Amino acid sequence: MNTFATQVLRAERPLFAMFQTLGTQGLILCANLATGILMARLLGPDGRGEFTAVSLWPQLLAMLAVAGMNGALVYRLRRSPADASEIVGASLIAGAGFALLATIAGLFILPYALAQYDTGVIWFAQACLVSVFVNTLTMIVKQACAGVGRFTRGNAANLLPQVMHLLVLLAVLPFAMLTPTLAVLALLGAGLISLLVILPGFWRALRPRFAGAWKQLPALLSFSGRGSINDLVFALSMYLDRLVLIPLLPPAELGLYVVAFSFSRLLQFAQTAITSVFLSQLSAVEPSEAKALHDRALRFLVASMAAACIALWFVGEALLSFAFGADFVAANPIFRLLAAEAALGVFSQVTVQLFFARGRPGVVSTLQLGTLGLSLAGLLLLTPLYGATGAAAALVIAGAVRWIGLLIAARVVLKHSFPRLLLGRDDLTYLSGRLR
């Protein structure tokens, strides 16, 4: 047992790196759950809705700024490890430039997106956009660590901001009543503190170089450009519901939806492991082996996600009441739908990595764009009719179409047969052998 724990902590083999990343995601979910419970009980549905309307933008715009960069960075680092310092330097240059453009765009968008809120709330949201640069740099640090196999450092960079947010909230509560503004400041401050903590170690470990970075920019931006649509669509898909609901729903109903959404993300604890460790592994093997790894991972995820969704369907209402209070029990129908959508999102991300490992991000981008359009149409159609529950239903439909479309594309474009989805004895034998 001690040997197993040591191997997980070192993360020197892909499977143990996956376990470490899953463990990190479990800790992140615990921290986020504790933070969400704390804010929901102290802010109530109205305050929780306002917090979401303001805090959403720095993270969303940062994701848009690094669109295509995450996959490109891991791919280039795996293919050209001797040029790692210059590749990381190029990613930092590109990330800073795109972050500036995203921030400028946000300054113009916010007055329209937050039109139902007071002028003071809009000004505060615009001031918070300075955190776009912090979030962008943090994302690049995490992906660079994954690209060179330093999963422990990357996982620490992923975990620290979430834990720090909870600690900052707990630190300020004895001195002030929690308000949406104070909760947002705690979130952004935690992100900055965490970046300042992890940046020195990252710099010593990867030693970014800017002198030769310009030579790496064309290849990095070429892959990034081809995969950017996928990442743009993925980022917008993650936030599209709230982007639509912020102007359409009153803060209280938005607060119910946000709590249900965040609670349903418990099912996506494996997603970061999939997009970092899994892509790194698939990029280093032959197509036939990559296909076998993809299919096996998908079977394990289908089994685990189906069991989790069934359990949450029956105990969701009791959990919402226990964790967030009686005011949030009304979110249970929304939560049930969003749990299914979260599982579908994990399945899709597995297959997306298969396309990236084969250097075909453009195929995924096309499919993602179509799914985004379907999601937007569904949200605009069902939200006015059924409120937040209609929005959740629209996301389930779009998520199912997206995953099915990816599997069909894998058969047509990559010439892969449809994967078997049910676990077999061979899968259990494989897992047992890899754990030894």
C-alpha positions as CSV (number, residue, x, y, z in Angstrom):
1,M,0.0,0.0,0.0
2,N,2.8,2.4,0.8
3,T,4.4,1.6,-2.6
4,F,1.1,2.4,-4.3
5,A,0.7,5.7,-2.5
6,T,4.3,6.7,-3.3
7,Q,3.8,5.9,-7.0
8,V,0.6,8.0,-7.1
9,L,2.4,10.9,-5.4
10,R,5.3,10.8,-7.8
11,A,3.0,10.3,-10.8
12,E,5.8,8.9,-12.9
13,R,3.6,6.5,-14.9
14,P,0.5,7.6,-16.9
15,L,-1.9,5.5,-14.8
16,F,-0.6,6.8,-11.5
17,A,-0.6,10.3,-12.9
18,M,-4.3,9.8,-13.8
19,F,-5.0,8.6,-10.2
20,Q,-3.2,11.6,-8.8
21,T,-5.1,14.0,-11.1
22,L,-8.4,12.3,-10.1
23,G,-7.4,12.7,-6.4
24,T,-6.7,16.3,-7.0
25,Q,-10.0,16.8,-8.7
26,G,-11.7,15.2,-5.7
27,L,-10.1,17.7,-3.4
28,I,-11.0,20.5,-5.7
29,L,-14.6,19.4,-5.7
30,C,-14.7,19.2,-2.0
31,A,-13.3,22.7,-1.7
32,N,-15.7,24.1,-4.3
33,L,-18.6,22.3,-2.6
34,A,-17.7,23.8,0.8
35,T,-17.4,27.2,-0.8
36,G,-20.7,26.9,-2.6
37,I,-22.5,25.8,0.5
38,L,-21.0,28.7,2.5
39,M,-22.0,31.3,-0.1
40,A,-25.4,29.8,-0.8
41,R,-26.4,29.8,2.9
42,L,-25.0,33.3,3.5
43,L,-26.1,35.0,0.3
44,G,-29.3,33.2,-0.5
45,P,-30.6,32.7,-4.1
46,D,-30.6,36.5,-4.9
47,G,-27.0,37.1,-3.7
48,R,-25.8,33.9,-5.3
49,G,-27.3,35.0,-8.6
50,E,-25.5,38.4,-8.4
51,F,-22.2,36.7,-7.5
52,T,-22.5,34.6,-10.6
53,A,-23.4,37.5,-12.9
54,V,-20.2,39.3,-11.9
55,S,-17.6,36.5,-11.3
56,L,-18.3,34.6,-14.5
57,W,-16.5,37.0,-16.8
58,P,-12.8,36.8,-15.8
59,Q,-12.7,33.0,-16.0
60,L,-14.7,32.8,-19.3
61,L,-12.6,35.5,-21.0
62,A,-9.4,33.8,-19.9
63,M,-10.6,30.5,-21.4
64,L,-11.4,32.3,-24.6
65,A,-7.9,33.9,-24.5
66,V,-6.2,30.5,-24.4
67,A,-8.5,28.9,-26.9
68,G,-6.6,26.3,-28.8
69,M,-3.4,27.0,-26.7
70,N,-3.9,24.2,-24.2
71,G,-3.9,21.4,-26.7
72,A,-1.3,23.1,-28.8
73,L,1.0,23.5,-25.8
74,V,0.8,19.9,-24.7
75,Y,1.2,18.6,-28.3
76,R,4.2,20.7,-29.1
77,L,5.9,19.9,-25.8
78,R,5.4,16.2,-26.3
79,R,6.7,16.4,-29.9
80,S,9.6,18.7,-29.3
81,P,10.8,18.3,-25.7
82,A,14.2,19.8,-26.5
83,D,12.6,23.1,-27.3
84,A,10.4,23.2,-24.2
85,S,11.8,26.5,-22.8
86,E,11.1,28.3,-26.0
87,I,7.7,26.7,-26.5
88,V,6.6,27.8,-23.0
89,G,7.9,31.3,-23.6
90,A,6.0,31.5,-26.9
91,S,2.8,30.4,-25.1
92,L,3.2,33.1,-22.5
93,I,3.7,35.8,-25.1
94,A,0.6,34.6,-27.1
95,G,-1.4,34.2,-23.9
96,A,-0.7,37.8,-22.7
97,G,-1.7,39.2,-26.1
98,F,-4.9,37.3,-26.3
99,A,-5.7,38.1,-22.7
100,L,-5.5,41.8,-23.5
101,L,-7.8,41.5,-26.4
102,A,-10.3,39.5,-24.3
103,T,-10.3,42.1,-21.6
104,I,-11.0,44.9,-24.0
105,A,-13.9,42.9,-25.5
106,G,-15.2,42.3,-22.0
107,L,-15.3,46.0,-21.1
108,F,-17.7,46.6,-24.0
109,I,-19.8,43.5,-23.5
110,L,-20.6,43.9,-19.8
111,P,-22.9,46.9,-19.9
112,Y,-25.2,45.0,-22.2
113,A,-24.9,41.6,-20.5
114,L,-25.7,43.1,-17.1
115,A,-28.2,45.6,-18.2
116,Q,-30.7,44.6,-15.5
117,Y,-28.2,45.3,-12.7
118,D,-27.3,48.6,-11.1
119,T,-24.6,50.8,-12.6
120,G,-22.3,50.1,-9.6
121,V,-22.5,46.3,-10.2
122,I,-21.5,46.9,-13.9
123,W,-18.5,49.1,-13.0
124,F,-17.4,46.6,-10.4
125,A,-17.6,43.7,-12.9
126,Q,-15.5,45.7,-15.4
127,A,-12.9,46.4,-12.8
128,C,-12.7,42.6,-12.0
129,L,-11.6,42.0,-15.6
130,V,-8.0,42.5,-14.5
131,S,-8.1,38.9,-13.3
132,V,-8.3,37.8,-16.9
133,F,-4.5,38.0,-17.0
134,V,-4.2,36.1,-13.8
135,N,-6.5,33.3,-15.0
136,T,-4.8,33.1,-18.4
137,L,-1.3,32.7,-16.9
138,T,-2.6,30.1,-14.4
139,M,-4.0,28.0,-17.3
140,I,-0.8,28.2,-19.3
141,V,1.2,27.1,-16.2
142,K,-1.0,24.0,-15.7
143,Q,-0.9,22.9,-19.3
144,A,2.8,23.5,-19.6
145,C,3.4,21.2,-16.6
146,A,1.2,18.5,-18.1
147,G,3.0,18.8,-21.4
148,V,6.4,18.0,-19.8
149,G,5.1,15.3,-17.5
150,R,5.2,17.3,-14.3
151,F,1.7,16.3,-13.3
152,T,2.3,16.8,-9.6
153,R,3.2,20.5,-10.1
154,G,0.3,21.0,-12.5
155,N,-2.1,19.4,-10.1
156,A,-0.9,21.7,-7.3
157,A,-1.5,24.7,-9.6
158,N,-5.0,23.4,-10.2
159,L,-5.9,22.7,-6.6
160,L,-4.4,25.8,-4.8
161,P,-6.8,28.5,-6.1
162,Q,-9.9,26.5,-5.1
163,V,-8.6,25.8,-1.6
164,M,-7.4,29.4,-1.3
165,H,-10.8,30.7,-2.1
166,L,-12.4,28.8,0.7
167,L,-9.6,29.9,3.1
168,V,-10.0,33.6,2.1
169,L,-13.7,33.4,2.7
170,L,-13.3,31.9,6.1
171,A,-10.7,34.5,7.0
172,V,-12.9,37.5,6.2
173,L,-16.2,36.2,7.7
174,P,-15.3,37.1,11.3
175,F,-14.8,40.7,10.3
176,A,-17.6,41.4,7.7
177,M,-21.0,40.2,6.6
178,L,-20.6,38.3,3.3
179,T,-22.0,40.2,0.3
180,P,-21.8,39.4,-3.4
181,T,-19.1,42.0,-3.8
182,L,-17.0,40.6,-1.0
183,A,-17.4,37.0,-2.3
184,V,-16.2,38.1,-5.7
185,L,-13.2,39.9,-4.2
186,A,-12.3,36.7,-2.2
187,L,-12.5,34.6,-5.4
188,L,-10.2,36.9,-7.4
189,G,-7.8,37.5,-4.6
190,A,-7.5,33.8,-4.0
191,G,-6.5,33.4,-7.7
192,L,-3.8,36.0,-7.5
193,I,-2.4,34.7,-4.3
194,S,-2.2,31.2,-5.7
195,L,-0.5,32.3,-8.9
196,L,2.1,34.2,-6.9
197,V,2.8,31.0,-4.9
198,I,3.1,28.6,-7.9
199,L,4.9,30.9,-10.3
200,P,8.4,30.7,-8.8
201,G,8.5,26.9,-8.9
202,F,7.1,26.8,-12.4
203,W,9.7,29.2,-13.6
204,R,12.6,27.2,-12.0
205,A,11.2,23.9,-13.4
206,L,10.5,24.9,-17.0
207,R,12.8,27.9,-17.4
208,P,10.7,29.8,-20.1
209,R,12.9,31.6,-22.7
210,F,11.6,34.5,-24.7
211,A,14.7,35.0,-26.9
212,G,14.0,32.0,-29.1
213,A,10.2,32.0,-28.5
214,W,9.4,33.8,-31.7
215,K,10.7,30.9,-33.7
216,Q,8.2,28.6,-31.9
217,L,5.2,30.9,-32.3
218,P,4.2,29.9,-35.9
219,A,4.0,26.2,-35.1
220,L,2.2,26.8,-31.8
221,L,-0.2,29.3,-33.3
222,S,-0.9,27.0,-36.3
223,F,-2.1,24.1,-34.1
224,S,-3.8,26.6,-31.7
225,G,-5.6,28.2,-34.6
226,R,-6.9,24.9,-35.9
227,G,-8.0,23.9,-32.5
228,S,-9.2,27.3,-31.3
229,I,-12.8,26.9,-32.6
230,N,-13.1,23.7,-30.5
231,D,-11.9,25.4,-27.4
232,L,-13.9,28.5,-28.1
233,V,-17.0,26.4,-28.5
234,F,-16.1,24.4,-25.4
235,A,-15.7,27.5,-23.3
236,L,-18.9,29.0,-24.6
237,S,-20.6,25.7,-24.1
238,M,-19.5,25.7,-20.4
239,Y,-20.9,29.2,-19.8
240,L,-23.5,29.5,-22.5
241,D,-26.3,28.7,-20.2
242,R,-25.4,31.4,-17.7
243,L,-24.7,33.9,-20.5
244,V,-28.2,33.4,-21.7
245,L,-29.8,33.2,-18.2
246,I,-28.2,36.3,-16.7
247,P,-30.3,38.6,-18.8
248,L,-33.4,36.3,-19.0
249,L,-33.8,35.2,-15.4
250,P,-34.2,37.2,-12.1
251,P,-31.3,36.8,-9.7
252,A,-33.1,34.4,-7.4
253,E,-34.0,31.9,-10.1
254,L,-30.5,32.3,-11.5
255,G,-29.2,31.5,-8.1
256,L,-31.2,28.3,-8.0
257,Y,-29.8,27.3,-11.4
258,V,-26.2,28.0,-10.5
259,V,-26.4,25.9,-7.3
260,A,-27.9,23.0,-9.2
261,F,-25.3,23.4,-11.9
262,S,-22.3,23.5,-9.5
263,F,-23.6,20.6,-7.6
264,S,-24.0,18.5,-10.7
265,R,-20.4,19.1,-11.6
266,L,-19.5,16.6,-9.0
267,L,-19.8,14.1,-11.8
268,Q,-17.0,15.8,-13.8
269,F,-14.2,15.3,-11.3
270,A,-12.4,13.2,-14.0
271,Q,-12.5,15.8,-16.7
272,T,-9.2,17.5,-15.9
273,A,-7.4,14.2,-15.8
274,I,-8.8,13.4,-19.2
275,T,-7.8,16.6,-20.8
276,S,-4.2,16.6,-19.4
277,V,-2.9,13.1,-18.6
278,F,-5.0,11.3,-21.2
279,L,-4.1,13.6,-24.1
280,S,-0.4,13.4,-23.1
281,Q,-0.6,9.6,-23.2
282,L,-2.6,9.4,-26.5
283,S,-0.2,11.7,-28.3
284,A,2.8,9.4,-27.6
285,V,1.3,6.1,-29.0
286,E,0.3,4.6,-32.3
287,P,-3.3,5.2,-33.6
288,S,-4.4,1.7,-32.9
289,E,-3.2,1.8,-29.3
290,A,-4.7,5.2,-28.9
291,K,-8.1,3.8,-30.0
292,A,-7.8,0.9,-27.6
293,L,-7.0,3.3,-24.7
294,H,-9.9,5.6,-25.7
295,D,-12.5,2.7,-25.8
296,R,-11.4,1.2,-22.5
297,A,-11.5,4.6,-20.7
298,L,-14.9,5.3,-22.2
299,R,-16.3,2.0,-20.9
300,F,-15.1,2.7,-17.3
301,L,-16.6,6.2,-17.4
302,V,-19.9,5.0,-18.8
303,A,-20.2,2.5,-15.9
304,S,-19.2,4.9,-13.2
305,M,-21.3,7.9,-14.5
306,A,-24.4,5.8,-15.0
307,A,-24.2,4.5,-11.4
308,A,-23.6,8.1,-10.1
309,C,-26.6,9.6,-12.0
310,I,-29.0,6.9,-10.8
311,A,-27.9,7.5,-7.2
312,L,-28.2,11.3,-7.4
313,W,-31.6,11.0,-9.0
314,F,-33.0,9.6,-5.7
315,V,-31.0,11.5,-3.1
316,G,-30.6,14.8,-4.9
317,E,-33.4,16.6,-3.1
318,A,-32.2,15.5,0.4
319,L,-28.7,16.5,-0.4
320,L,-29.7,20.0,-1.7
321,S,-31.7,20.6,1.5
322,F,-29.0,19.4,3.8
323,A,-26.1,21.2,2.0
324,F,-27.6,24.5,0.8
325,G,-30.8,24.9,2.9
326,A,-34.5,24.6,2.3
327,D,-34.5,27.6,-0.1
328,F,-32.6,25.5,-2.7
329,V,-34.8,22.4,-2.7
330,A,-36.7,23.9,-5.6
331,A,-33.5,23.4,-7.7
332,N,-33.8,19.5,-7.6
333,P,-35.5,19.1,-11.1
334,I,-32.8,21.3,-12.6
335,F,-30.2,19.3,-10.8
336,R,-31.4,16.0,-12.1
337,L,-31.2,17.1,-15.7
338,L,-27.8,18.8,-15.3
339,A,-26.3,15.7,-13.7
340,A,-27.1,13.8,-16.9
341,E,-25.7,16.6,-19.0
342,A,-22.5,16.5,-16.9
343,A,-22.0,12.8,-17.6
344,L,-22.5,13.4,-21.3
345,G,-19.9,16.1,-21.2
346,V,-17.3,13.8,-19.8
347,F,-17.9,11.1,-22.4
348,S,-17.5,13.8,-25.2
349,Q,-14.2,15.0,-23.7
350,V,-12.7,11.5,-23.9
351,T,-13.4,11.3,-27.7
352,V,-12.3,14.8,-28.2
353,Q,-8.8,13.9,-27.0
354,L,-8.7,11.1,-29.5
355,F,-9.0,13.6,-32.3
356,F,-6.4,15.9,-30.8
357,A,-3.9,13.1,-30.5
358,R,-4.3,12.4,-34.2
359,G,-3.7,16.0,-35.0
360,R,-7.3,16.5,-36.3
361,P,-8.7,19.3,-34.1
362,G,-10.5,20.9,-37.0
363,V,-13.0,18.0,-37.2
364,V,-13.9,18.5,-33.5
365,S,-14.2,22.2,-34.0
366,T,-16.8,21.8,-36.7
367,L,-18.9,19.5,-34.6
368,Q,-18.6,21.7,-31.5
369,L,-19.7,24.7,-33.4
370,G,-22.9,22.9,-34.6
371,T,-23.6,21.7,-31.0
372,L,-23.1,25.3,-29.7
373,G,-25.7,26.5,-32.2
374,L,-28.1,23.8,-31.1
375,S,-27.5,24.6,-27.4
376,L,-28.2,28.3,-28.0
377,A,-31.4,27.6,-30.0
378,G,-32.6,25.3,-27.2
379,L,-31.8,27.8,-24.5
380,L,-33.6,30.6,-26.3
381,L,-36.6,28.5,-27.0
382,L,-37.1,26.6,-23.8
383,T,-35.9,29.1,-21.2
384,P,-38.8,31.7,-21.8
385,L,-41.3,28.8,-21.7
386,Y,-40.0,26.7,-18.7
387,G,-37.4,28.9,-17.0
388,A,-34.3,27.3,-15.6
389,T,-35.6,23.8,-16.0
390,G,-36.1,24.4,-19.7
391,A,-32.5,25.6,-19.9
392,A,-31.3,22.4,-18.3
393,A,-33.3,20.3,-20.7
394,A,-31.9,22.1,-23.7
395,L,-28.3,21.3,-22.5
396,V,-29.1,17.6,-22.1
397,I,-30.4,17.4,-25.7
398,A,-27.4,19.2,-27.0
399,G,-24.9,17.1,-25.0
400,A,-26.4,13.9,-26.3
401,V,-26.2,15.1,-29.9
402,R,-22.6,16.2,-29.4
403,W,-21.3,12.9,-28.1
404,I,-23.1,10.9,-30.8
405,G,-21.8,13.2,-33.4
406,L,-18.2,12.7,-32.1
407,L,-18.5,8.9,-32.2
408,I,-19.8,9.1,-35.8
409,A,-17.0,11.4,-36.8
410,A,-14.4,9.0,-35.3
411,R,-15.8,6.2,-37.5
412,V,-16.0,8.3,-40.7
413,V,-12.8,10.4,-40.3
414,L,-10.5,8.3,-38.2
415,K,-11.8,5.0,-39.5
416,H,-12.5,3.7,-36.0
417,S,-15.3,1.3,-35.3
418,F,-17.9,2.3,-32.7
419,P,-16.6,1.5,-29.2
420,R,-18.2,-1.1,-27.0
421,L,-19.7,0.7,-24.0
422,L,-20.3,-2.0,-21.5
423,L,-17.5,-3.3,-19.3
424,G,-16.2,-6.8,-19.9
425,R,-13.9,-9.2,-18.1
426,D,-11.0,-8.1,-20.2
427,D,-11.4,-4.5,-18.9
428,L,-11.3,-5.7,-15.3
429,T,-8.3,-7.9,-16.0
430,Y,-6.5,-4.9,-17.6
431,L,-7.2,-2.6,-14.6
432,S,-6.0,-5.3,-12.2
433,G,-2.8,-5.8,-14.1
434,R,-2.0,-2.0,-14.3
435,L,-2.5,-1.6,-10.6
436,R,0.2,-4.1,-9.7
